[in-house]
Amino acid sequence: MIIKYLSTMLQMRSIKHRFHNGPSGLRLVTAITIAFVVAGCASDPATVRMEPKSIAKQLGLPGCRVSVPLSQSEVIEDAKRIGTPNPEIYPEWIEMTSNTRPGDQLRLVNCLMAGRSRKIGDVYYYVLTRNGKIISEFHIGFFN
């Protein structure tokens, strides 16, 4: 969508117009560069895919988003990506993984938007679910 907008914006301005206006041409190039940087960050392949909001509601987390099921390595990788060094040595993580049974699911819970409207505690953490219920949580302490 950003690329389509930028393409339309460039088509509307002729090359001649941009160069005759001096500093405004530079502002346009700067704006385009910033837009591409933001678009690149927003589409980072390392980000975790999220389920529809109905899944979070089923888990008793209305207003939050819940990820697709994750492997243990994906949880560790995501925790490191957001700035938690050595998440695999946290006691909560060790307890959570030692209690994992076949069929259980690890998921990321992201309540950043819900945190604006009501008090909910941590807004970004991981859960272990079993039969559609949260049985354990791993709080990384990044968002307090």
Sequence and secondary structure as in RCSB ss.txt:
>XXXX:A:sequence
MIIKYLSTMLQMRSIKHRFHNGPSGLRLVTAITIAFVVAGCASDPATVRMEPKSIAKQLGLPGCRVSVPLSQSEV
IEDAKRIGTPNPEIYPEWIEMTSNTRPGDQLRLVNCLMAGRSRKIGDVYYYVLTRNGKIISEFHIGFFN
>XXXX:A:secstr
 HHHHHHHHHHHS HHHHHHTTHHHHHHHHHHHHHHHHHHHHT TTS  B  HHHHHHTT TT EEBS B HHHH
HHHHHHTT S GGGSHHHHHHHHT  TT EEEEEE TTHHHHS  S SEEEEEEETTEEEEEEE SS  
